[in-house]
Amino acid sequence: MFSHDEVGREFIHALKYRGERAIARWLGESLALAHAAELRSHLPVDTVTWAPTTAAHRRARGFDQAETLARATAKALRVRPVRLLRRLGSTAQSGAGRADRLAGPGFDCRARAAGRRILLVDDVVTTGATLRAATAALVGAGAAAVHVAACARRGRDRVSAGA
């Protein structure tokens, strides 16, 4: 995972705001490599899914960056990507203050999560609210296990690119 400054920020912004989707393959492979050992030491995942962006962001960008990353990660892990979550509401996390971010988005999970061992992918972790809400929806729908992976971390608890 990258810190969301300098190089890490450039990678994410190239994908998210400039539509450079080719970078998703490299980021997805990096996520797969970073989590492969952890996933082998636990029950292996059988599904990769993502925390979907807002409909407005998807329309404006022409794609959902988290979905693109999840599909690339799934391909590298040789696991099937499955859309399991639906975002509730239209409020975006980007540009929101900490309190609003912590309130986070809501997600609804489709019944296909029951019994699955899932890797949940997102692009950037700021407060962790998106991943917590998405994980709660998956667990609430009966997921056997949920592992999370993100490309970058913002905020006080940053992780260096080498970690």
Disulfide bonds with the S-S distance in Angstrom:
none
